[in-house]
Amino acid sequence: MILDEILEHKRQELERRMREVPLGRLRELAEAREPPRSLSRALSGPEVAVIAEVKRRSPSAGELDTHLDPARLAGIYAANGAAAISVLTDERYFGGTLEDLAAVRREVDVPVLRKDFVINEYQVMEARAHGADVVLLIVRALDKDYLADLLEYTRELRMEALVEVHDEAELETALDCGAPIIGVNNRDLATFHTDLEVTRRLAPLVPDEHLLVSESGIRTREQVQSLKALGVAAVLVGESLVRSGDPAAKLRELVGV
């Protein structure tokens, strides 16, 4: 399973990074940052918001743009209606880095999400130290108790978490842990098959007091509108923007301006 391979590599990578940069040093860097920006506030408007993603490649799509300039692309996104920016920081599988995250933070004023396979509190502090306001927590990658612990840790850092689910059982776990922002990933991390039916199936099960984000497979304004009818507050879009050739125009299309 692809996710198992990624997580095994992530554990090895994390051991190395924890030796190279002590947690205390990350804490110093994090405390020097401006206060985190609120993703919840950014997604609370009447229209479906777009979280636009900076992404070089993926295991499912292959190479998207090996010469991508993260800060420049994020600036384009922010200038054309993105409510927030998602930055892939996994290097081996997605071609991203923490330096990409820091560069994007310097460029934009909207909330910035660190998108990675977070399995340890160290990575949350690492995200804050590099300017992230939000971290992605994937239910499938965590046991329930540790997910609850990581959610509490993000709150201690005054950050927010986008808690990602793919099926009913994972959604129940996220809700039980008190996740206020639920991301439904339409891409199965076991097979990388994508189907918007996942959001259509799970959306009615998400209580109104939670913000719902649909992730992956969104390419058209018509899809955005259909998701709005389901109560979706935001969509996370990466591949279709990076591949479009004109990310500014594609983003305006999705936003509806």
Contacts in CASP RR format, 6 or more apart in sequence:
PFRMAT RR
TARGET T0000
AUTHOR 0000-0000-0000
METHOD contacts of the structure
MODEL  1
MILDEILEHKRQELERRMREVPLGRLRELAEAREPPRSLSRALSGPEVAV
IAEVKRRSPSAGELDTHLDPARLAGIYAANGAAAISVLTDERYFGGTLED
LAAVRREVDVPVLRKDFVINEYQVMEARAHGADVVLLIVRALDKDYLADL
LEYTRELRMEALVEVHDEAELETALDCGAPIIGVNNRDLATFHTDLEVTR
RLAPLVPDEHLLVSESGIRTREQVQSLKALGVAAVLVGESLVRSGDPAAK
LRELVGV
1 190 0 8 1.000
2 59 0 8 1.000
2 189 0 8 1.000
2 190 0 8 1.000
2 191 0 8 1.000
2 192 0 8 1.000
3 140 0 8 1.000
3 141 0 8 1.000
3 189 0 8 1.000
3 190 0 8 1.000
6 59 0 8 1.000
6 90 0 8 1.000
6 92 0 8 1.000
6 93 0 8 1.000
6 117 0 8 1.000
7 117 0 8 1.000
7 119 0 8 1.000
7 141 0 8 1.000
9 92 0 8 1.000
9 93 0 8 1.000
10 90 0 8 1.000
10 116 0 8 1.000
10 117 0 8 1.000
10 119 0 8 1.000
11 119 0 8 1.000
13 92 0 8 1.000
14 119 0 8 1.000
14 120 0 8 1.000
14 122 0 8 1.000
14 123 0 8 1.000
17 122 0 8 1.000
17 126 0 8 1.000
18 122 0 8 1.000
21 126 0 8 1.000
23 122 0 8 1.000
23 125 0 8 1.000
26 122 0 8 1.000
26 125 0 8 1.000
26 126 0 8 1.000
26 128 0 8 1.000
26 129 0 8 1.000
27 125 0 8 1.000
27 129 0 8 1.000
29 129 0 8 1.000
29 130 0 8 1.000
30 125 0 8 1.000
30 128 0 8 1.000
30 129 0 8 1.000
30 157 0 8 1.000
33 128 0 8 1.000
33 129 0 8 1.000
33 131 0 8 1.000
35 158 0 8 1.000
36 111 0 8 1.000
36 128 0 8 1.000
36 132 0 8 1.000
36 133 0 8 1.000
36 134 0 8 1.000
36 157 0 8 1.000
36 158 0 8 1.000
36 159 0 8 1.000
36 160 0 8 1.000
37 109 0 8 1.000
37 110 0 8 1.000
37 111 0 8 1.000
37 112 0 8 1.000
37 133 0 8 1.000
38 111 0 8 1.000
38 133 0 8 1.000
38 160 0 8 1.000
39 84 0 8 1.000
39 111 0 8 1.000
39 113 0 8 1.000
39 133 0 8 1.000
39 134 0 8 1.000
39 160 0 8 1.000
39 162 0 8 1.000
39 181 0 8 1.000
40 160 0 8 1.000
40 180 0 8 1.000
40 181 0 8 1.000
40 211 0 8 1.000
42 49 0 8 1.000
42 83 0 8 1.000
42 84 0 8 1.000
42 110 0 8 1.000
42 111 0 8 1.000
43 49 0 8 1.000
43 51 0 8 1.000
43 83 0 8 1.000
43 84 0 8 1.000
43 181 0 8 1.000
43 211 0 8 1.000
43 213 0 8 1.000
43 233 0 8 1.000
43 234 0 8 1.000
44 211 0 8 1.000
44 233 0 8 1.000
45 233 0 8 1.000
47 228 0 8 1.000
47 255 0 8 1.000
47 256 0 8 1.000
48 224 0 8 1.000
48 225 0 8 1.000
48 227 0 8 1.000
48 228 0 8 1.000
48 232 0 8 1.000
48 233 0 8 1.000
48 234 0 8 1.000
48 235 0 8 1.000
49 83 0 8 1.000
49 84 0 8 1.000
49 233 0 8 1.000
49 234 0 8 1.000
49 235 0 8 1.000
50 81 0 8 1.000
50 82 0 8 1.000
50 83 0 8 1.000
50 224 0 8 1.000
50 234 0 8 1.000
50 235 0 8 1.000
50 236 0 8 1.000
50 237 0 8 1.000
50 251 0 8 1.000
50 254 0 8 1.000
50 255 0 8 1.000
51 82 0 8 1.000
51 83 0 8 1.000
51 84 0 8 1.000
51 85 0 8 1.000
51 86 0 8 1.000
51 113 0 8 1.000
51 213 0 8 1.000
51 234 0 8 1.000
51 235 0 8 1.000
51 236 0 8 1.000
51 237 0 8 1.000
52 74 0 8 1.000
52 77 0 8 1.000
52 82 0 8 1.000
52 84 0 8 1.000
52 85 0 8 1.000
52 86 0 8 1.000
52 237 0 8 1.000
52 238 0 8 1.000
52 241 0 8 1.000
52 247 0 8 1.000
52 251 0 8 1.000
53 85 0 8 1.000
53 86 0 8 1.000
53 87 0 8 1.000
53 88 0 8 1.000
53 115 0 8 1.000
53 236 0 8 1.000
53 237 0 8 1.000
53 238 0 8 1.000
53 239 0 8 1.000
53 241 0 8 1.000
53 242 0 8 1.000
54 68 0 8 1.000
54 70 0 8 1.000
54 73 0 8 1.000
54 74 0 8 1.000
54 77 0 8 1.000
54 85 0 8 1.000
54 86 0 8 1.000
54 87 0 8 1.000
54 88 0 8 1.000
54 100 0 8 1.000
54 104 0 8 1.000
54 242 0 8 1.000
55 64 0 8 1.000
55 68 0 8 1.000
55 86 0 8 1.000
55 88 0 8 1.000
55 94 0 8 1.000
55 238 0 8 1.000
55 239 0 8 1.000
55 242 0 8 1.000
56 63 0 8 1.000
56 64 0 8 1.000
56 65 0 8 1.000
56 66 0 8 1.000
56 68 0 8 1.000
56 88 0 8 1.000
56 94 0 8 1.000
56 95 0 8 1.000
56 96 0 8 1.000
56 242 0 8 1.000
57 63 0 8 1.000
57 64 0 8 1.000
57 66 0 8 1.000
57 93 0 8 1.000
57 94 0 8 1.000
57 95 0 8 1.000
58 64 0 8 1.000
58 93 0 8 1.000
58 94 0 8 1.000
58 239 0 8 1.000
59 93 0 8 1.000
59 192 0 8 1.000
60 187 0 8 1.000
60 192 0 8 1.000
60 194 0 8 1.000
61 239 0 8 1.000
64 239 0 8 1.000
64 242 0 8 1.000
64 243 0 8 1.000
65 242 0 8 1.000
65 243 0 8 1.000
68 242 0 8 1.000
70 87 0 8 1.000
70 100 0 8 1.000
70 103 0 8 1.000
70 104 0 8 1.000
71 103 0 8 1.000
71 104 0 8 1.000
71 106 0 8 1.000
71 107 0 8 1.000
72 107 0 8 1.000
73 242 0 8 1.000
73 247 0 8 1.000
74 85 0 8 1.000
74 87 0 8 1.000
74 103 0 8 1.000
74 104 0 8 1.000
74 107 0 8 1.000
74 108 0 8 1.000
74 112 0 8 1.000
75 107 0 8 1.000
75 108 0 8 1.000
76 247 0 8 1.000
76 248 0 8 1.000
76 251 0 8 1.000
77 85 0 8 1.000
77 108 0 8 1.000
77 241 0 8 1.000
77 247 0 8 1.000
77 251 0 8 1.000
78 85 0 8 1.000
78 107 0 8 1.000
78 108 0 8 1.000
78 109 0 8 1.000
78 110 0 8 1.000
79 248 0 8 1.000
80 247 0 8 1.000
80 248 0 8 1.000
80 251 0 8 1.000
80 252 0 8 1.000
80 255 0 8 1.000
81 251 0 8 1.000
81 252 0 8 1.000
81 255 0 8 1.000
81 257 0 8 1.000
82 110 0 8 1.000
82 251 0 8 1.000
82 255 0 8 1.000
83 110 0 8 1.000
83 111 0 8 1.000
83 234 0 8 1.000
84 110 0 8 1.000
84 111 0 8 1.000
84 112 0 8 1.000
84 113 0 8 1.000
84 134 0 8 1.000
84 234 0 8 1.000
85 104 0 8 1.000
85 108 0 8 1.000
85 110 0 8 1.000
85 111 0 8 1.000
85 112 0 8 1.000
85 113 0 8 1.000
86 112 0 8 1.000
86 113 0 8 1.000
86 115 0 8 1.000
86 136 0 8 1.000
86 236 0 8 1.000
86 238 0 8 1.000
87 96 0 8 1.000
87 100 0 8 1.000
87 101 0 8 1.000
87 104 0 8 1.000
87 112 0 8 1.000
87 113 0 8 1.000
87 114 0 8 1.000
87 115 0 8 1.000
87 132 0 8 1.000
88 94 0 8 1.000
88 95 0 8 1.000
88 96 0 8 1.000
88 100 0 8 1.000
88 115 0 8 1.000
88 116 0 8 1.000
89 96 0 8 1.000
89 97 0 8 1.000
89 98 0 8 1.000
89 100 0 8 1.000
89 101 0 8 1.000
89 114 0 8 1.000
89 115 0 8 1.000
89 116 0 8 1.000
89 127 0 8 1.000
90 96 0 8 1.000
90 115 0 8 1.000
90 116 0 8 1.000
90 117 0 8 1.000
91 97 0 8 1.000
98 126 0 8 1.000
98 130 0 8 1.000
99 130 0 8 1.000
101 112 0 8 1.000
101 114 0 8 1.000
101 127 0 8 1.000
101 130 0 8 1.000
101 131 0 8 1.000
101 132 0 8 1.000
102 130 0 8 1.000
102 131 0 8 1.000
104 112 0 8 1.000
105 112 0 8 1.000
105 130 0 8 1.000
105 131 0 8 1.000
105 132 0 8 1.000
111 133 0 8 1.000
111 134 0 8 1.000
111 160 0 8 1.000
112 131 0 8 1.000
112 132 0 8 1.000
112 133 0 8 1.000
112 134 0 8 1.000
113 132 0 8 1.000
113 133 0 8 1.000
113 134 0 8 1.000
113 135 0 8 1.000
113 136 0 8 1.000
113 162 0 8 1.000
114 123 0 8 1.000
114 127 0 8 1.000
114 130 0 8 1.000
114 132 0 8 1.000
114 134 0 8 1.000
114 135 0 8 1.000
114 136 0 8 1.000
115 136 0 8 1.000
116 123 0 8 1.000
116 127 0 8 1.000
116 135 0 8 1.000
116 136 0 8 1.000
117 138 0 8 1.000
117 141 0 8 1.000
118 124 0 8 1.000
118 127 0 8 1.000
118 135 0 8 1.000
118 136 0 8 1.000
118 137 0 8 1.000
118 138 0 8 1.000
118 141 0 8 1.000
118 150 0 8 1.000
119 141 0 8 1.000
119 142 0 8 1.000
121 149 0 8 1.000
121 150 0 8 1.000
121 153 0 8 1.000
123 135 0 8 1.000
124 135 0 8 1.000
124 150 0 8 1.000
124 153 0 8 1.000
124 154 0 8 1.000
124 157 0 8 1.000
124 159 0 8 1.000
125 157 0 8 1.000
127 135 0 8 1.000
127 159 0 8 1.000
128 157 0 8 1.000
128 159 0 8 1.000
132 159 0 8 1.000
133 159 0 8 1.000
133 160 0 8 1.000
134 159 0 8 1.000
134 160 0 8 1.000
134 161 0 8 1.000
134 162 0 8 1.000
135 154 0 8 1.000
135 159 0 8 1.000
135 161 0 8 1.000
135 162 0 8 1.000
136 161 0 8 1.000
136 162 0 8 1.000
136 164 0 8 1.000
137 147 0 8 1.000
137 150 0 8 1.000
137 151 0 8 1.000
137 154 0 8 1.000
137 161 0 8 1.000
137 162 0 8 1.000
137 163 0 8 1.000
137 164 0 8 1.000
137 179 0 8 1.000
138 164 0 8 1.000
138 185 0 8 1.000
138 189 0 8 1.000
139 147 0 8 1.000
139 163 0 8 1.000
139 164 0 8 1.000
139 165 0 8 1.000
139 166 0 8 1.000
139 170 0 8 1.000
139 173 0 8 1.000
139 174 0 8 1.000
140 164 0 8 1.000
140 165 0 8 1.000
140 166 0 8 1.000
140 170 0 8 1.000
140 189 0 8 1.000
142 150 0 8 1.000
144 173 0 8 1.000
144 176 0 8 1.000
144 177 0 8 1.000
147 163 0 8 1.000
147 173 0 8 1.000
147 174 0 8 1.000
147 177 0 8 1.000
148 177 0 8 1.000
148 178 0 8 1.000
150 161 0 8 1.000
151 161 0 8 1.000
151 163 0 8 1.000
151 177 0 8 1.000
151 178 0 8 1.000
151 179 0 8 1.000
154 160 0 8 1.000
154 161 0 8 1.000
160 180 0 8 1.000
160 181 0 8 1.000
161 179 0 8 1.000
161 181 0 8 1.000
162 181 0 8 1.000
162 183 0 8 1.000
162 213 0 8 1.000
163 174 0 8 1.000
163 177 0 8 1.000
163 179 0 8 1.000
163 181 0 8 1.000
163 182 0 8 1.000
163 183 0 8 1.000
164 183 0 8 1.000
164 184 0 8 1.000
164 185 0 8 1.000
164 215 0 8 1.000
165 171 0 8 1.000
165 173 0 8 1.000
165 174 0 8 1.000
165 182 0 8 1.000
165 183 0 8 1.000
165 184 0 8 1.000
165 185 0 8 1.000
165 202 0 8 1.000
166 184 0 8 1.000
166 185 0 8 1.000
166 187 0 8 1.000
166 188 0 8 1.000
166 189 0 8 1.000
166 198 0 8 1.000
167 198 0 8 1.000
167 202 0 8 1.000
168 201 0 8 1.000
168 202 0 8 1.000
168 205 0 8 1.000
171 182 0 8 1.000
171 184 0 8 1.000
171 202 0 8 1.000
171 205 0 8 1.000
171 206 0 8 1.000
174 182 0 8 1.000
175 182 0 8 1.000
175 206 0 8 1.000
175 207 0 8 1.000
175 210 0 8 1.000
179 210 0 8 1.000
180 209 0 8 1.000
180 210 0 8 1.000
180 211 0 8 1.000
181 210 0 8 1.000
181 211 0 8 1.000
181 213 0 8 1.000
182 206 0 8 1.000
182 210 0 8 1.000
182 211 0 8 1.000
182 212 0 8 1.000
182 213 0 8 1.000
183 212 0 8 1.000
183 213 0 8 1.000
183 214 0 8 1.000
183 215 0 8 1.000
183 236 0 8 1.000
184 198 0 8 1.000
184 199 0 8 1.000
184 202 0 8 1.000
184 203 0 8 1.000
184 212 0 8 1.000
184 213 0 8 1.000
184 214 0 8 1.000
184 215 0 8 1.000
185 198 0 8 1.000
185 215 0 8 1.000
185 216 0 8 1.000
186 194 0 8 1.000
186 195 0 8 1.000
186 196 0 8 1.000
186 197 0 8 1.000
186 198 0 8 1.000
186 199 0 8 1.000
186 214 0 8 1.000
186 215 0 8 1.000
186 216 0 8 1.000
186 217 0 8 1.000
186 218 0 8 1.000
187 193 0 8 1.000
187 194 0 8 1.000
187 215 0 8 1.000
187 216 0 8 1.000
187 217 0 8 1.000
188 194 0 8 1.000
188 195 0 8 1.000
188 198 0 8 1.000
194 216 0 8 1.000
194 217 0 8 1.000
196 214 0 8 1.000
196 217 0 8 1.000
196 218 0 8 1.000
196 223 0 8 1.000
196 227 0 8 1.000
199 214 0 8 1.000
199 227 0 8 1.000
199 230 0 8 1.000
199 232 0 8 1.000
200 230 0 8 1.000
203 212 0 8 1.000
203 214 0 8 1.000
203 227 0 8 1.000
203 230 0 8 1.000
203 231 0 8 1.000
203 232 0 8 1.000
204 230 0 8 1.000
206 212 0 8 1.000
211 233 0 8 1.000
211 234 0 8 1.000
212 230 0 8 1.000
212 231 0 8 1.000
212 232 0 8 1.000
212 233 0 8 1.000
212 234 0 8 1.000
213 232 0 8 1.000
213 233 0 8 1.000
213 234 0 8 1.000
213 235 0 8 1.000
213 236 0 8 1.000
214 227 0 8 1.000
214 232 0 8 1.000
214 234 0 8 1.000
214 235 0 8 1.000
214 236 0 8 1.000
215 235 0 8 1.000
215 236 0 8 1.000
216 236 0 8 1.000
217 223 0 8 1.000
217 237 0 8 1.000
217 239 0 8 1.000
217 240 0 8 1.000
218 224 0 8 1.000
218 227 0 8 1.000
218 235 0 8 1.000
218 236 0 8 1.000
218 237 0 8 1.000
218 240 0 8 1.000
218 254 0 8 1.000
219 237 0 8 1.000
219 240 0 8 1.000
220 253 0 8 1.000
220 254 0 8 1.000
221 253 0 8 1.000
221 254 0 8 1.000
221 256 0 8 1.000
224 235 0 8 1.000
224 254 0 8 1.000
224 256 0 8 1.000
227 235 0 8 1.000
235 254 0 8 1.000
237 251 0 8 1.000
237 254 0 8 1.000
240 250 0 8 1.000
241 247 0 8 1.000
241 250 0 8 1.000
241 251 0 8 1.000
244 250 0 8 1.000
END
